[in-house]
Amino acid sequence: MLPSYITLYKSGELKKRVNFLKEILKNCTLCPRKCMVNRERGELGYCKAPYKPVISSYFPHFGEEKILVGKNGSGTIFFTFCNLGCVFCQNYTISHLGVGEEMSTEDLAYIMIYLQNLGCHNINLVTPTHFISQIIEALLKAIEFGLKIPIVYNTSGYESLETLKLLDGIVDIYMPDIKFYYPETAKKFANAEDYPEVTKSALKEMYRQVGNLILNEENIALKGLIIRHLLMPNHISELREWLIFIKKELSTEVFINIMEQYRPLYMAYKYPEINRTINYKEYQEAISIAKNLGFKNLYLY
């Protein structure tokens, strides 16, 4: 099963998408922030991302879900900066402080090929939203070099519907880490009051494009939606509401990973309600909620 981006490449559609995405950078509306800055001229928006992609690291990742990791790892590329900017960010040195190396799209294409040559089962793009124009341009070159493994779009879920539609047929596996269900929580922790509304629309579009997870004979993901939720202290009610939404609007067949590895990093110490780790009781309650709602594909640690 070849990734669908190969078909788009052969038809010439992928090149058209690249050109369209690059035009957007001149008046950037790639994400819901819609800063409308000219990234091509070096103007910075909310995410602070420059024109060229900035990469923190890239390697075969063995800490992701087993269906992504397999035997040889998930070919993970960490992009710096972020369009959401949570106060408790677990990767704040990358997402907030922008620690990384600026690269050309050709360099990025070679990284994709390097990871494929190592045997990685996919190319896992971590926080790609603000660099998606450059990433798809790099993908165009990587296909010419022989890339043929699935693309994973690893995101916070804070995505523009218009941008997602341009990724239809390019992204094989969407992996949003859905966060805040209540607008007041989203405003408090990420300055994004519209996060719930935006992410609901994004989830429905992702599901429309790729559907439920498809695995190969080795139980490695080829295509589909993986939904993550970083469980936060004192916020189980928001998980419950998200799961009710997913059950109603998507499917109980969707692959769900309720993650327990939250730690109070970055600015979390300023907020007493989230200034601690998750306890065992909270995690078990979260899993019980998901099971009681009928979710069949839960990733359990």
C-alpha positions in Angstrom: 0.0 0.0 0.0 1.8 3.1 -1.3 1.1 6.4 0.4 -1.5 8.5 -1.5 1.0 11.4 -1.8 2.7 9.3 -4.6 -0.5 9.6 -6.7 -0.7 13.3 -6.1 3.0 13.6 -7.1 2.5 11.7 -10.4 -0.6 13.8 -11.3 1.2 17.1 -10.7 -1.3 18.0 -7.9 1.3 17.9 -5.2 3.3 20.6 -6.9 0.2 22.8 -7.2 -0.4 22.4 -3.5 3.2 23.4 -2.7 2.8 26.6 -4.7 -0.5 27.4 -3.0 0.9 26.8 0.4 4.0 29.0 -0.3 1.7 31.8 -1.4 -0.1 31.6 2.0 3.2 32.4 3.7 3.1 35.9 2.1 0.1 36.7 4.3 0.2 33.8 6.8 -3.1 32.2 7.7 -1.7 28.7 8.0 -3.2 28.2 11.5 -6.2 29.6 13.4 -4.2 32.5 14.7 -4.3 34.1 11.2 -1.4 36.5 11.9 -1.3 37.7 8.3 2.4 38.4 8.4 4.7 38.0 5.4 6.8 35.1 6.5 8.7 35.2 3.1 10.1 38.6 4.1 11.0 37.5 7.6 8.0 38.8 9.5 7.2 36.8 12.6 3.7 35.9 13.8 2.5 34.4 17.0 4.5 31.2 16.6 7.7 33.2 16.0 8.7 30.8 13.2 11.0 32.2 10.5 10.6 31.4 6.8 13.0 28.5 6.7 12.2 25.4 8.8 13.9 25.0 12.1 14.6 21.5 13.3 15.5 20.5 16.8 16.3 16.9 16.2 15.5 13.9 14.0 15.9 10.2 14.8 14.2 6.8 14.9 11.8 7.3 17.9 11.0 4.2 20.0 8.9 6.0 22.6 5.9 6.5 20.4 2.9 4.1 20.1 3.9 0.6 19.1 1.8 0.8 15.9 4.1 3.6 14.8 7.4 2.3 16.2 7.4 -1.4 15.0 10.9 -2.9 15.0 12.8 0.0 13.5 11.2 3.1 15.0 9.2 6.1 13.9 11.2 8.5 11.8 10.6 11.5 14.0 11.4 15.1 13.1 11.0 17.7 15.8 10.2 21.2 14.5 10.8 24.2 16.7 8.2 26.8 17.7 4.5 26.2 18.0 1.3 27.9 17.0 -0.4 27.0 20.3 2.1 27.6 23.1 0.8 25.9 26.3 2.1 27.2 29.6 2.8 23.6 30.7 4.6 22.5 27.5 6.5 19.3 27.9 8.9 20.3 25.1 9.1 24.0 25.9 12.8 24.4 25.0 11.8 23.5 21.5 8.3 24.9 21.2 8.8 28.1 23.2 12.5 28.8 23.1 13.0 27.7 19.5 16.2 25.7 20.1 17.1 24.1 16.8 18.9 24.5 13.5 17.5 26.4 10.4 17.6 24.2 7.3 16.7 24.4 3.6 13.9 22.3 2.2 16.4 20.2 0.4 18.2 19.4 3.7 14.8 18.4 5.1 14.1 16.1 2.1 17.5 14.4 2.7 16.5 13.9 6.4 13.3 12.1 5.3 15.3 9.8 3.1 17.9 9.2 5.8 15.2 8.1 8.2 13.7 5.9 5.6 17.0 4.3 4.8 17.4 3.5 8.5 14.3 1.4 8.2 11.9 3.8 10.0 8.2 2.9 9.3 7.0 6.4 8.8 8.0 10.1 8.8 6.7 11.6 12.0 6.3 15.4 11.8 6.1 16.8 15.3 4.5 20.3 15.6 4.6 20.8 11.8 1.7 23.3 11.3 3.7 26.6 11.0 6.2 25.0 8.7 3.8 22.9 6.6 4.5 24.9 3.4 8.2 24.1 3.6 7.6 20.5 4.7 5.4 19.7 1.6 8.0 21.4 -0.6 10.6 19.1 1.0 8.3 16.1 0.5 8.1 16.9 -3.2 11.9 16.6 -3.4 12.0 13.6 -1.1 9.6 11.7 -3.4 12.1 12.4 -6.3 14.8 10.8 -4.1 12.6 7.7 -3.4 10.5 8.4 -0.3 7.6 5.9 0.0 6.7 5.6 3.7 3.6 7.1 5.4 3.6 10.7 6.7 2.4 11.2 10.3 1.0 14.7 11.2 1.7 15.0 14.9 -0.1 18.1 16.1 -1.8 19.9 19.0 -5.1 19.8 17.1 -5.2 23.6 16.7 -5.5 23.5 13.0 -7.0 25.6 10.3 -9.7 23.8 8.3 -8.5 25.4 5.1 -4.9 24.2 5.6 -6.1 20.7 6.5 -8.0 20.5 3.2 -4.8 21.2 1.4 -3.2 18.2 3.1 -5.9 15.8 1.9 -4.2 12.9 0.2 -0.7 14.0 1.5 -1.0 13.1 5.2 -1.5 9.3 5.8 -1.8 9.4 9.6 -3.1 12.3 11.6 -2.1 12.3 15.3 -3.7 15.2 17.1 -3.0 15.6 20.9 -6.4 17.1 21.8 -6.3 19.3 24.9 -8.8 21.7 26.3 -12.6 21.2 25.9 -13.7 24.3 27.7 -12.9 27.7 26.1 -12.0 29.2 29.5 -9.4 26.5 30.0 -7.9 27.0 26.6 -7.7 30.7 27.1 -6.0 30.3 30.5 -3.4 27.8 29.5 -2.8 28.5 25.8 -4.3 31.9 25.0 -6.6 30.2 22.5 -10.2 30.5 23.6 -11.4 29.1 20.3 -9.4 25.9 20.7 -12.4 23.6 21.4 -14.4 24.9 18.4 -11.4 24.9 16.1 -10.3 21.4 17.1 -13.7 19.8 16.8 -13.8 20.9 13.2 -10.2 19.8 12.6 -10.9 16.3 14.1 -13.9 15.8 11.8 -11.9 16.9 8.8 -9.0 14.6 9.7 -11.4 11.7 10.1 -13.1 12.4 6.8 -9.7 12.3 5.1 -8.1 9.2 6.6 -10.8 7.3 8.7 -10.1 4.6 11.2 -6.6 3.2 11.5 -5.4 0.7 8.9 -2.6 -1.6 10.0 -0.4 -3.9 7.9 0.4 -7.6 8.6 3.0 -6.5 11.1 0.5 -4.3 13.0 2.2 -1.1 11.8 0.0 1.8 11.0 -0.4 2.7 7.3 -3.3 5.2 7.4 -5.9 6.6 9.7 -6.5 8.8 12.8 -4.8 8.4 16.1 -6.1 10.7 18.9 -4.0 11.4 21.8 -5.0 13.2 25.0 -2.4 14.4 27.6 -4.3 13.8 30.8 -3.9 16.8 33.1 -4.5 17.1 36.9 -8.1 18.1 37.8 -9.3 18.1 34.2 -10.8 14.6 33.7 -14.2 16.2 33.0 -12.7 17.7 29.8 -11.5 14.3 28.7 -15.0 12.9 29.3 -16.5 15.7 27.1 -14.0 15.0 24.3 -14.7 11.3 24.3 -18.5 12.0 24.2 -17.9 14.3 21.2 -15.7 11.7 19.4 -18.2 8.9 20.0 -21.0 11.1 18.6 -19.2 12.8 15.7 -16.6 10.2 14.7 -16.6 6.6 15.9 -15.8 4.4 18.9 -13.5 2.6 16.6 -11.0 5.5 16.6 -7.6 4.7 18.1 -7.3 6.6 21.4 -4.2 7.1 23.6 -4.9 8.7 27.0 -1.4 9.7 28.1 -0.4 9.8 31.7 3.1 11.4 31.4 2.1 15.0 32.2 4.7 16.8 34.3 4.4 20.4 35.6 7.1 21.9 33.4 7.8 25.4 32.0 5.2 27.9 33.6 3.0 25.3 35.2 4.2 26.2 38.7 2.1 29.4 38.4 -1.1 27.4 38.3 -1.7 25.3 41.4 -4.4 23.1 39.8 -1.9 21.7 37.3 1.3 21.9 39.4 1.6 18.2 40.0 1.8 14.9 38.1 -1.1 12.5 37.3 -1.8 9.9 40.0 -2.8 6.3 39.4 -6.4 6.8 40.5 -6.9 9.6 37.9 -5.5 7.6 35.1 -7.6 4.5 36.0 -10.7 6.8 36.1 -9.9 8.1 32.6 -9.5 4.6 31.2 -12.8 3.5 32.8 -14.6 6.5 31.2 -13.3 5.5 27.8 -14.2 1.9 28.2 -17.7 2.7 29.5 -18.3 4.9 26.5 -17.6 1.9 24.3 -14.2 2.8 22.8 -12.7 -0.4 21.4 -9.1 0.7 20.5 -7.5 2.1 23.6 -3.8 2.2 23.9 -2.9 1.0 27.3 0.5 1.4 29.0 
